[in-house]
Amino acid sequence: MTESGYARRVGLVGLLTNALLCVMKFTVGLLFASGALVSDAVNSASDVLNALIAMAGVKIGSKQADPEHPYGHARFECVASILLSFLVFLTGCSIGLSGLKSILSGSEALEIPGVPALVAAVVCCVVKEFLYRYTIRAAKKLDSVALRAAAWDHRSDVFASLGVFVGVLGSRLGLPVLDAIASVIISILIVRVAIKIFIEAVNKTVDQACAPEIEQHLREAALREEGVMGIDLMRTRQFGAGIYVDMEICADGDMTLHQAHDIAERVHDAVEAAEPGIQHCMVHVNPADTDRCVLRPKTDSPV
C-alpha cells in the first residue's frame, strides 16, 4: 500500500468511528440527561469534519510538483492542520459556554444522568485511546503533521470522555452540577489541543530549522565523505512534512571541476540518506584557500 493510501485508510477509520461515537453519545446523552455527554457528542461531530480535513490535507500534500507548484504541495497539509485547529478551538469554546450556562442556571435545574451515560463514557474512552495509538503510529511512520494533529485530537477525546465519566458519576452521587463542570473541563482540554495543533502547523509553515541533533547528524554525514575539508555553512528548514538542506563545504582549491562535482554529489547523497525526511539537499563547494572556508581541525577524524 502506498503512503497516501495508508494515510487515507487511517483517516477513514477515524472518520467512521467518530461518526458512530457521535450518534451513540448524542442519543444516550439526550435520553439519559447528560449534558456532558451531549457536549462530547458535539466534539465527536467536529472530529468527523476534522478527519475529512486531515484526509484532504494528506491527499493534496502528497501530490507531486507541477509547473504551478514547483516545490510540491506539502504546505497544503499544514493549511489543513491550521484549519483543523480553528475548528477544534471553536468547538471547545462552544462546549465551555454551554457548561457555564448550566452551572449558572443552578443545581435545581439540572437533571441526574442515567447509568447508560456512564457506560457510554467508558466505551468512548477505550475506543478513542485505540484510535489515538493507531493514528499516532501512522503519523510517525509517514511523518504527517495532519495525521499527528488528528491523533492528538483523539487523545484529547480520551480525557474528555474521562471528564464525562467523572461528571456523570458525581451527578449520580448527589452532585448534579459536576456533569456541567465536566463540560467546562472538556472544553479547556479541547482548546489546549487546538493551540498545540496550531503551533505545530505554523512552525512547519514558516520554515523552522531542524532540531540541533538532526543538524549535527547531517554535518557528520557530510564530513565522512572523502575530500570534504570542512563545512562553511549549513541551513535546514522544514517545509511541510519534508526537510530541505542548504550546505556549503570546502575542498582542495586545486582539484578539477569534475572532482569537486563528484565530492558534492557524494555529500548530497550522504546527507539525503542520513535522515528519512529529507526531500532535497543543495551542496555548494568552496575552495579551501579562501577566507570564507572554515577548515575542520586536523586532529578530527571522520565520524
C-alpha positions in Angstrom: 0.0 0.0 0.0 1.3 3.5 -0.9 1.9 6.1 1.8 -1.1 8.2 0.6 -3.3 5.1 0.6 -2.2 4.2 4.1 -2.9 7.7 5.3 -6.4 7.7 3.7 -7.2 4.4 5.4 -6.2 5.7 8.8 -8.3 8.8 8.2 -11.3 6.7 7.1 -11.1 4.6 10.2 -11.1 7.7 12.4 -14.0 9.2 10.3 -16.3 6.2 10.6 -15.5 5.6 14.3 -16.1 9.2 15.2 -19.4 9.2 13.3 -20.6 6.1 15.2 -19.5 7.6 18.6 -21.2 10.9 17.8 -24.5 9.1 17.2 -24.1 7.0 20.4 -23.2 9.9 22.7 -25.8 12.2 21.4 -28.6 9.6 21.7 -27.6 8.4 25.2 -26.9 12.0 26.4 -30.4 13.1 25.4 -32.2 10.0 26.6 -30.4 9.9 29.9 -30.0 13.6 30.7 -26.2 14.0 30.5 -25.2 17.5 29.2 -21.6 16.5 29.4 -22.2 13.5 27.0 -24.1 15.7 24.6 -21.2 18.2 24.6 -18.9 15.3 23.9 -21.2 14.3 21.0 -20.7 17.8 19.6 -17.0 17.3 19.9 -17.2 14.0 18.0 -19.3 15.7 15.3 -16.4 18.1 14.8 -14.0 15.2 14.8 -15.9 13.8 11.7 -15.2 17.1 10.0 -11.6 17.2 11.3 -11.0 13.7 9.8 -12.3 14.9 6.4 -9.9 17.9 6.5 -7.0 15.7 7.6 -7.6 13.3 4.7 -7.9 16.1 2.2 -4.7 17.7 3.5 -2.7 14.5 3.2 -4.1 13.8 -0.3 -3.3 17.2 -1.6 0.0 17.5 0.2 1.3 14.2 -1.3 0.8 15.4 -4.9 3.9 15.7 -7.0 5.4 19.0 -8.0 3.9 20.7 -11.1 4.6 23.9 -13.1 2.4 26.0 -10.7 3.8 24.4 -7.6 7.5 23.5 -8.4 8.3 22.7 -4.7 5.3 20.4 -4.4 2.1 20.7 -2.3 3.4 19.8 1.2 2.2 23.1 2.7 -1.4 22.2 1.9 -1.2 19.7 4.7 -0.2 22.4 7.1 -3.0 24.6 5.9 -5.4 21.7 6.6 -4.0 21.4 10.1 -4.4 25.1 10.8 -8.0 25.0 9.7 -8.5 21.9 11.8 -7.1 23.8 14.9 -9.5 26.6 14.4 -12.5 24.2 14.2 -11.3 22.3 17.3 -10.9 25.7 19.2 -14.4 26.9 18.3 -15.8 23.5 19.3 -14.1 23.8 22.7 -15.3 27.3 23.3 -18.9 26.3 22.4 -18.8 23.3 24.8 -17.4 25.5 27.6 -20.1 28.2 27.2 -22.8 25.6 27.3 -21.4 24.1 30.5 -21.1 27.5 32.2 -24.7 28.3 31.4 -25.8 25.0 33.0 -23.7 25.8 36.1 -25.2 29.3 36.4 -28.7 28.0 36.0 -28.5 26.4 39.4 -28.4 22.8 40.6 -32.2 22.6 41.0 -32.4 22.9 37.2 -30.0 20.1 36.5 -31.2 16.5 35.9 -29.3 13.4 37.1 -27.9 11.4 34.2 -28.8 7.7 33.9 -26.4 4.7 34.2 -26.1 4.2 30.4 -24.4 7.6 30.3 -21.6 6.1 32.5 -21.3 3.0 30.2 -21.1 5.2 27.1 -18.3 7.3 28.6 -16.3 4.2 29.3 -16.8 2.9 25.8 -15.7 6.2 24.4 -12.5 6.2 26.5 -11.5 2.8 25.2 -12.3 3.4 21.6 -10.6 6.8 21.4 -7.4 5.5 23.1 -7.3 2.8 20.4 -7.7 5.4 17.7 -5.0 7.6 19.2 -2.5 4.8 19.2 -3.4 3.7 15.7 -3.2 7.2 14.2 -0.1 8.3 16.0 1.7 5.2 14.8 0.8 6.1 11.2 1.7 9.8 11.7 5.2 8.8 12.9 5.7 6.3 10.0 4.6 8.9 7.4 5.9 12.0 9.2 2.5 13.5 8.7 1.6 16.7 10.6 -2.1 16.3 9.6 -2.3 12.8 11.0 -0.4 13.8 14.1 -2.9 16.5 14.7 -5.8 14.0 14.2 -4.1 11.6 16.7 -3.8 14.3 19.4 -7.4 15.2 18.8 -8.2 11.5 19.6 -6.1 11.7 22.7 -7.9 14.9 23.8 -11.2 13.0 23.4 -10.0 10.3 25.8 -9.6 12.9 28.5 -12.9 14.5 27.5 -14.7 11.1 28.0 -12.9 10.6 31.3 -14.3 14.0 32.3 -17.8 12.9 31.2 -17.5 9.7 33.3 -16.4 11.7 36.4 -19.2 14.2 35.9 -21.9 11.6 35.4 -20.7 9.6 38.3 -20.6 12.7 40.5 -24.1 13.6 39.5 -25.4 10.2 40.4 -23.7 10.5 43.8 -25.7 13.7 44.6 -23.7 16.5 42.9 -25.6 17.1 39.6 -23.5 20.2 38.9 -20.5 18.0 38.3 -21.9 17.0 34.9 -21.9 20.6 33.8 -18.4 21.2 35.3 -17.2 18.2 33.3 -18.4 20.0 30.1 -16.3 23.0 31.1 -13.2 20.8 31.8 -13.7 19.1 28.4 -13.7 22.5 26.7 -10.4 23.5 28.3 -8.8 20.3 27.2 -10.1 20.7 23.7 -8.9 24.3 23.4 -5.4 23.3 24.7 -5.1 20.6 21.9 -6.3 23.2 19.3 -3.4 25.5 20.3 -0.9 22.7 20.2 -2.1 21.7 16.7 -1.9 25.3 15.5 1.6 25.9 16.8 3.0 22.7 15.3 1.4 23.5 11.9 2.6 27.1 11.9 6.1 26.0 12.8 6.1 23.7 9.7 4.7 26.5 7.5 7.3 29.2 8.4 10.4 27.0 7.6 11.5 26.3 11.1 15.0 24.8 11.4 15.5 21.2 12.3 16.4 20.2 15.8 20.2 20.6 16.7 20.7 16.9 17.0 19.4 16.4 13.4 21.7 19.1 12.1 24.7 17.6 13.9 23.8 14.2 12.3 23.8 15.8 8.8 27.2 17.5 9.5 28.7 14.2 10.5 27.4 12.5 7.4 28.9 15.2 5.1 32.3 15.2 6.9 32.6 11.5 6.5 32.9 11.9 2.7 36.4 11.8 1.3 37.6 15.2 0.1 35.5 17.3 2.4 37.8 19.6 4.4 35.2 21.4 6.4 31.7 22.8 6.4 31.4 26.6 6.0 27.6 26.9 6.3 24.5 24.7 6.7 20.9 25.7 6.8 17.9 23.4 7.3 14.2 24.1 7.0 11.1 22.1 7.5 8.8 22.5 4.5 5.5 20.8 5.2 6.4 17.3 6.3 9.8 17.4 4.5 13.3 18.7 5.4 15.4 20.8 3.0 19.1 21.4 3.4 21.5 24.0 2.0 25.1 23.3 2.7 28.5 24.9 1.8 31.5 22.6 2.1 35.2 23.4 1.4 37.6 21.2 -0.6 41.0 21.5 -2.2 41.0 24.5 -4.5 43.4 22.9 -7.0 41.1 20.0 -7.9 39.3 19.9 -11.2 35.7 20.9 -11.6 34.8 17.3 -12.2 36.4 16.2 -8.9 34.7 19.0 -7.0 31.4 18.0 -8.6 31.9 14.3 -7.6 32.5 15.4 -4.0 29.4 17.5 -4.0 27.3 14.6 -5.4 28.6 12.2 -2.7 27.8 14.7 0.1 24.4 15.3 -1.4 23.6 11.6 -1.4 25.1 11.0 2.1 23.0 13.8 3.6 19.8 12.7 2.0 20.4 9.2 3.2 21.2 10.4 6.7 17.6 11.4 7.6 14.4 9.8 6.0 12.5 13.1 6.0 15.0 14.9 3.7 13.4 15.9 0.4 16.3 17.8 -1.1 19.9 18.9 -0.4 21.8 21.6 -2.2 25.6 21.4 -1.9 28.0 24.3 -2.8 31.7 23.7 -2.9 34.2 26.5 -1.8 37.9 26.3 -2.4 39.8 25.7 0.9 42.3 28.5 0.3 39.6 31.3 0.6 38.9 33.3 3.7 35.3 32.1 4.0 36.4 28.4 4.3 36.4 27.1 7.8 38.6 24.0 7.9 37.9 21.3 10.4 40.9 20.7 12.8 43.4 18.3 11.5 43.1 16.3 14.8 39.5 15.5 13.9 38.9 12.0 12.4 36.0 11.2 10.2 33.0 10.4 12.3 
